[in-house]
């Protein structure tokens, strides 16, 4: 191989590693976004609506009947093309109105840019998006100013980033009815069953759709860690392979076994060891293929139900970001797989320590690029440390026998 080809191959692996880290970071960002903003079980009523008074009555009944699983309730409506005004500048603007009862964070996925979130008991305040703020005030920071809606004044408490013009208010009327309910349970695994029982037993609606955002958010929070699991298992495979080859040399086997145990403990720390599979995804026996078919049909049915609902940012963002989390994680896994299977070539040209330092620089570069594009996420131990540890471990597995020989000669 000529020098030019060697340089090109190294450059290829450097760019591949950087791309994989950027794509993986994007998958983590979208997964964490879903996990942060979708912790409720959503109920979308098709024809009926439920009042705040009925929800309060249902909560009192739950306190008696099922005190261990009392949900935190939020409810909301969205009304298209409502006119909000800046009377001082004589400017009006059309925006989607979100009427809220309860926790505003549960009804709309949002990123606060200025001010504060609207509290449940703030009936004189409101929130608007950056676009509406600029159209009405010529500024993206008009916190404290007044806007008018249906001849009532509201003080702007906060500004959010939103893909659509939007305006939030809290409703102070227990008879006001809502078409959408968000239920937050401590027992998220059984959230769908608990929500269904809550609606039917309290006669809140006869026709509705349940969207189990919190359950799928928990799955995605573990899904984007797949590249870490792959590297961890691949490390242990490399060590076990070397142990098998050197099985007739007790000292080397002993040292490598210690290395294997250290790697396992390191993987547990890197993953914060949250290996958890919901009971509803565990069949009575693994050969029960019909079980997996039923789970897949259940998932597909929920997606189809969402497609027939009136489009909302909350639901469309959930589908869009979930797909991005899955796609980006799988694509990054492919890049990391190529990197891992060609690590011997890279290590043959560089020392494990220097290459691990370089990988840290690449990680910092990937995070910087992601942050500049607005993808702020918590990297976690696995994203930060797994690749450097993987490089050092594989280097040890390949060259460990030489280190041991040199040590025994001393």
Secondary structure as GFF3:
##gff-version 3
##sequence-region A 1 410
A	DSSP	alpha_helix	3	37	.	.	.	ID=ss1
A	DSSP	beta_strand	41	45	.	.	.	ID=ss2
A	DSSP	beta_strand	50	51	.	.	.	ID=ss3
A	DSSP	alpha_helix	52	65	.	.	.	ID=ss4
A	DSSP	three_ten_helix	67	69	.	.	.	ID=ss5
A	DSSP	beta_strand	72	86	.	.	.	ID=ss6
A	DSSP	beta_strand	91	101	.	.	.	ID=ss7
A	DSSP	three_ten_helix	104	106	.	.	.	ID=ss8
A	DSSP	beta_strand	111	115	.	.	.	ID=ss9
A	DSSP	beta_strand	125	129	.	.	.	ID=ss10
A	DSSP	alpha_helix	130	137	.	.	.	ID=ss11
A	DSSP	beta_strand	146	149	.	.	.	ID=ss12
A	DSSP	beta_strand	152	161	.	.	.	ID=ss13
A	DSSP	beta_strand	166	170	.	.	.	ID=ss14
A	DSSP	beta_strand	177	178	.	.	.	ID=ss15
A	DSSP	beta_strand	180	184	.	.	.	ID=ss16
A	DSSP	alpha_helix	191	201	.	.	.	ID=ss17
A	DSSP	beta_strand	208	211	.	.	.	ID=ss18
A	DSSP	alpha_helix	213	223	.	.	.	ID=ss19
A	DSSP	alpha_helix	226	245	.	.	.	ID=ss20
A	DSSP	alpha_helix	250	270	.	.	.	ID=ss21
A	DSSP	three_ten_helix	279	281	.	.	.	ID=ss22
A	DSSP	alpha_helix	289	308	.	.	.	ID=ss23
A	DSSP	alpha_helix	313	341	.	.	.	ID=ss24
A	DSSP	alpha_helix	343	349	.	.	.	ID=ss25
A	DSSP	alpha_helix	352	372	.	.	.	ID=ss26
A	DSSP	alpha_helix	380	409	.	.	.	ID=ss27
###
